[in-house]
Amino acid sequence: MKKISYKNIASPKGFKATGLHCGLKHKKKDLALLVSEVPASVAGVFTTNVIQAAPLLVTKEIVYETGKMQAIIVNSGNANACTGKRGMADALTMQKETADKLGISPNLVGVASTGVIGEIMKMKPVIDGIQNLQPIDELEGAIQFAQAIMTTDTVTKNTAYKTSIDGKEVMIAGVAKGSGMIEPNMATMLGFITTDANIESNHLQAALKSITDITFNSITVDGDTSTNDMVIVMANGLAENDTLTPNHPEWDIFVQTLHAVSLDLAKMIAKDGEGATKLIEVEVLGALNDVEARKIAKTVVGSPLVKTAVFGCDANWGRVIAAVGYSGATINPNTISIQLGSTTVVENSEPVPFSEEDLIVYLKQPEVKIVVELHQGDGHGYAWGCDLTYDYVQINATYRS
């Protein structure tokens, strides 16, 4: 498995992408299209919010009912959520217009939207925009796609890896958006992963599900869960490897590569939290099991008090141990050890002398790591988030204005 920085969502064989400005947003790109040459096996994971946007419902039906997708149309600037029968009709119109343009069946076209909830979609610019989309298999098209799906993101989020399966080069690439309302399972994030691997939809779904909890569901920005969010994986088989199943001798290679792509995207989202200045990684060791470890890690990284302490470069480990205590996991309150970076600040739940000056220097770094050791079992888990800043309040106080 090798990471390849110059590859992108259109790099796996048979994929094309593009994006443009159609008029949902004032100036920035707001409509994107991802296409496979042939129908692809598809897998997806979706928000757990019981209020779900019309585009998500359309796409979910394709993933769970047909298991094949050849294209997905995406808009930013309007979530098309809580828009009733009109919203569903608009999502289906986006699906049909895209299918007609590509000359394929509507049930091969997914739909995704992101933006403000509760506003009716302006359909004329969307329909006109769909007609003007010209997907290409070059870097330019992938960049346009990544830009067009952004909302409050400050950077595009792309990653790609290649590996070898059955002697064939297999590539997996991903693109995502997400900056606020990030509290999976899932959150205000859209993720699209392409691969030319040959794999059936049921096994692709199993692979995606096996890594979701330790990647996309292990990030948090602000504890809110949105209505639109999904991760979609399309596998078109053009690498021509033998069909992948859990019994394939190189199944683990595929899953590890898919995991690497997913983890990169998840960490990029956490790092680009609205107004964020730092990525926070929390590692928990010695929990009763991995599920408990991830639960504790996510509670710590999601604590507003921990997040503000990191923003203020304050080595206030009391906020960390308090979050461990209210996580709901089973712990021994007398055996907790905590490190900030490489500095031990708590040993067996008792304070350890440390240099405040050294930790201030460490906490000024763009990436901060907190390690919690529980001394209870073999459970091990991670979670990622960001600091909580003045800018987060400013961005969200004026989101609609």
C-alpha angles and dihedrals in degrees: 000000000000130000113228115198097192095055125090148179091295095048101088109089115279100015128121132180142182143163138196145170111267101166109269088111126040099249113335126092111275110167126065138176132198118189138182122207089231134023108283134209107254137204130178147180121203144195117285091216105119089219103076129180122244095247091054091052091051092050095042090057091054093049096047101033108036105015092209130100131169102177143010126205116206133187132186127199095056128050095200086216126142089013098124125211091341090058093052091048090051092050090051090048090054088050094049096043090052092047092049092050092051095039094237137118116280090233088067093059123086123200129211131177135182133181138066117007121230101025122120112243118249096232103185095068090043093052092045090047093052089056090053097050113113110181118206135185093233135099092257092062093048092050091050090051092049092050095047095057095052125109116166091349114129095202138025116253118221137152139164140185134186129205139163125255122175087350091300124118108244122191129197119189134175144193128187146173128208138125111147137025086039110159108120143214061123128321145182090321136110119199127184122187125185129192136169091213118128107239136136120246096248093055092043089053090050091051093049093046092051092059102034096085092052096045123021094021092050098066130084135174107171110350096254122126118208135211105238111045131128147146115222126191120195121192115185100180096229092132084073097217118152110280109281119235132155086265094057110110091233098042091113091055090057093046092048091051092048088049091053092052092046094047093050091052093045093052092046089054092049092048092050095053112150108285092354122156099178141039112225120204120191120194120190121197133182098028122148089258142343094268091056090046092054091046091055093043092052092047091053096046090045096051110115089212093053090046094051092045090055090048090052093045089239114153090213099154090172088079090055096051091044090055090050088053096053096040091100092236123126109262141160104235091208101056105054121127124185134195128191103203104318094332118104110219100166129033120185089345093305127111120259120204113252140166111266090196093055092049093049087057090049094047090054089067119106091241123045126188127203119191122196119190115192101180092216109105146326098291114133130180147153138212132183134209142137142249122275113241143178088256092060089062092046094049095049096040090061102031095124097036 
